[in-house]
């Protein structure tokens, strides 16, 4: 593949990258990654070697590790300089942190000597559900019967990647066809490559021939089922995502006024036990931040979506202090919900579904 001037083709990322995004270095800085990590140009960040190996193989990891060793050897040691933590400004619209008290079992929280505030990289599985009816071909069909099946069930008659007619592709690829909920059909390998590319670019996985349709858990269930029918070891790609440090927790619940649920992020290490078996979260809230209010009534689904977005690393724009909130407009005060709450709840749910 020919790339534009100033770029080169990266076979792992399967796209053209700028020349300064060199394998094994952090862009133009040429800084090495930490021990046990390697630079992945596709996502422009350092990731753990075991995660790297799972997607790109041991050979690629050895090459990346050798490059890291060369970079570390070529840099002069730098004396550690104490750096004061940057002050975190409270959000303008944020109310004063309440003395949140919630009954809890006695918990002993171990606070490390060096605060582990760095983000953590995780490999998250794609959620799957039972495939739809006719999402895959019945087993035991011959070529003529398979062509007849796809003529009746698929909107397209050719593979959108190779542009070959389904009637002429290899029998193995023909058997691997998956029909998405949109009615378009793809081979398992074609969908697998498309999913990996979308995850690497951090964009929603959409139907290539109908971009308004996003793949669902039932589609992923069909891909997984058909993939394992042709290869017993087949696994769906995983999303490499950045999450806040483990001691940051999300709270959604009623505090004081029963009409509203309070949404905030807090530092679990800074909670204070109080008499009566309760825990005071107040002092821990400034470390994370106020994220807004939602109505108490009619927000069961909205609450689940906010928690899921946090759990899979899709809620924040920035997952280290000061936190960047948020990918959707969740930071709403009580006055926002005073009119048209039902329509606003649905709009926020749609926003959250769009990023998940």
N, C-alpha and C positions, 0 to 999 in steps of 0.2 A: 504494500500500500504506500502511495506517495503522500507525504505530509507537506503542509505549507512551510515556507521559509521560517527558520527559527524553532522548528519542532521536529520531533523524531517519533517513530512508531514504537510503542511499548507493547510487546506481545502478551504480557500478563494483563495489562489494562485493556488491551484490544482497542486502542485508540491512540491518536496523536497527542503527545505531551510537550510542553515547553522545554527547550534545551536545558534550562536551569534546574528542572526537576529530574536530577540525575539519580540513578539507582543507588541506594545506600546512604544518601545524604539528605539533610533537611533543606531542600531547595537551594537557594543561593548561598546560605550560610555555611554549607558543607559541614555542619555539626553532626557528630555521630549520635546514634540513639543510645539509650541506656543498655547496660548488660542484659542479655536475655531478650532483646528486642531487635527488630530489623525494619528498615524504612520501606513502606509499600507505596510506590508512586500513584497507584490507582486511587487511593484515598488520601494521599498526601499527609501521612502521619506514621509514627512508629507503632508497630504492633508486636505482640508476643510471638516468639518464634514458633511455638506449637500451633498457634492460630494460623500463622503464615504457611506452615507445612501442610496443614489440613486442606488448604485451597490450592497451593501452588507446588507442593511436593518437596521432598527433602533436598533434591538437587538445587532448587531455587533458593532454599534456606541457606545451604552451604555457601552459595555464591554471595548472598546478601550478608552473611556473617563474616566472610572474608573481607568484604568491602568495609564493614563496620570496624573490624580489627585494624585495617589500614588507616582509616580515618582517626581512630583513637590514638594510634601510634604516632601519627603526624602532628598531633596537637600538643602544645606545651601545657603542663599542668597549671591550673589556675587556683590560686588561694581562695578558700571559701570566705565570703564576706557576709556577715550577718545582715539580713534584710528585714526591716520592720514590715509587719503586715499592713497592707494598704487599708485605710479606713473604708468601711462600707456605708455609703450614704443611704438613709432610709428612703423608700419611695415617697414621693410628694403626697400621694393620696392615701398612704398607708396610715391606719390608726395606730395608736400606741399599743405595743405588744401587751396582750392581756395576760393576767395570771391564770393561765389555763390549768385547770386541775382535773385530772382523770385518774380514776382508780386503776391501779396496776399491781401485778404480783411483784414482790421484791426482786429487783434486777440489779446485778452487779455489772457495771459498765467499765471495761478496762480502757483507760485512756493511754494511748501510746506516748512515749517520750517526745517523739517528733510527730506533730499532728499530720495524719494522713489525709490531706485535703485535696490531693491530686485526683483527677478523674480516673475512672477505670474503664478498660476496654473489655467488652463482653461479646460473645458470639451467641446470638439469640436465634432459636428455632422459629421457623415460619409456622403459624397456626394452620392446622388442617382440619377438615370436617369430612363427613361421608360424601362421596361424589354424587352428582346428580344422575338421574336415570339417563342412559344413552350418552354419558360423558366419555365412554370408551367402547370400542367394538367388542362384541361377543367373541369368545375364543373359538378356535377351530374353523374359521372362515377361510376359503381359498381366495386368490387374488380377485376373481370376478365378483365374488360375494362382498369382499371388502370395498371394492370400487362402488358397488351398488349401495352399500351402507353409507359411505361418505357422500354420495350423490343425494341421498335422502335427508341426511342430518347436518351436513356442513354448508355454510354459506359460500365458502371458497373452494375452488377445485384445484388450486396449486399451492405449493409450499411458499409462504411469503419470504423466506430467507433465500432458498436456492432458486426460486421461481420455476421449479420443475413441476410438471403436472403430477398430481397424486397418483394418477393411473400409471405413471412411468417410473416412479421412484422405487428404490430397493424394497424388497418384501419386508425386511426387518424394520425399516422406517415406516412403512405403511401400517404395520401391526402396532407401532408405537403411537399412532395418532390419538390426540386428546381433543375433545370438543369442549370449549370453554362455555360459560354461561351466556356469552354473547352470540353463540352459534357458529363462531369461527373455529377451524381446526388447525392444529399444529403438531409437529413431531415432538416427542419428549426432549430430544437433544436440542432442537431449536428453541423450545421454551426454557430449557435449563440455561442456555447461553444468554437468553434475553433477561432472565431473572438475575443472573450474576451481574450482568452489565448494569441493570437498573439499580441494584443494591450498591455496587461500587460507586455509582454516580449520586447515590442518596436521593433517588427520585422514585415516585410510585411506579409499581409494575403494572403496565397497562397493556391492553390488547393492541398489538402492532397495527392491525387493520381497522381498528375502531378505538382510537385513543380515549374516547369518553368512557370506556369500560375499564374498570380496574379489577385485577384478578382477586377472587375471593377465597376464603378458606376451603370452600367446596371445590374450587378449581385446583387449588394446591393438593387437595386430597386425591383428585383424579390423576394429577401429574405423578404424585408419589406412588399411587397404585399401579399405574401403567409403567412407570420407570422400573419398579421392582418386578413386574411381569417379564421384562426383557433383560434386566440385570438385578440379581438378588441383592447386590451390595449398594444399589442406588440410594442416594440420600439427597433430599432437597438442599439447595444452597442455604447458608445461614447469613444473617445480617450482622456485620461487625459494627457495633455501636458504642458510643461514649456515654457513660453514666456518671452521675455524681458519686463522690466517695460514699462508702456504705453507711457512714454515721449520719448522713443527711436523710431525713424521713419526711414524708408528705402527710399532713393532717387535714382531714375534711370532717367537720362536725359542728354541731350547735354549741355556741358559747354565749350564754346570756339570753339574747333575744331568740325565741323559738322559731321566728319566721325565716331566719337565715342560717346558712352553714358557713362557717369561717374556713377559708382555705389558706394554708401557709406551709412553708418549708422550715424545718428546724434542725438544729444540731443535737442529735441524741446524747452526745457526751456532756451537754451542758444543762440537762434537765436536773431539777432539784427535788429529791424526795421530801414530802411534807407529812405531818401526822395524819393518821387515818387511812394509810395505805394509798395515798394519792401521789401524783407526780405533777410538779409545777413546770410547765413548758415555757412560761413567759420569757425567762432569760435566754432561752435557746433560740427563740424566733429571730432576733436580729441577725444571727449568723446565717440564716437562710433567707427568709423574707416573706412578707405578706403578699399573697397571690390573688386575693380578692374575696368577694362574697358570692354565693349562689343561693337561690331560694331553697327553703327546706322542702316545700311541696313540689312534687313533680320532677324531681331531679335525680331519681335513682339511676337512670341510664347515664345522665351527664356525669354524675360522680364516678361511675365505673369507667367511663371514657377518660376522664382526667387522670384517674389512678393508673389506667393502662398506659396512657401516654407517658407518664412519669416512669413506670416500670420498664418500658422498652426504650427509654432514652429519646422520646420524640417531643417532650413538653418544652424543654428549655433550648434557647439558641446557644447558650454558653453554660457549661455544667460545672464550672469552678467559680469561686468567689472573685468579684461580685457576679452573682448569677444573672444570666440574660433571660428574662421572662417576657414573653413566651412565644412559641411558634403560632399560637392562636391568641385571640383577644380575650383572655380569661380574667384579666385584672379589672374587675368591675366593682364599683361601690354599691351600697344599698339603694341609693337613689336611682341607679340605672334600672333596677328591677321593679321599680314602683309602677311602671306602666308596660303593657304588652309583654308580660313575663313569659307567657307560653310560647309566643313566636320567637322571642330572644333565646329561650332555652333550646328550642329546635335548631336555631341558626348556629349556636355554639356547638351543639352535638354534631352538626354537619361539618363544621370547621375541624373538629377533632377527628372525625372519621376520615377526613381528607388527608390528614398527616399520618394516620396510622397505617 
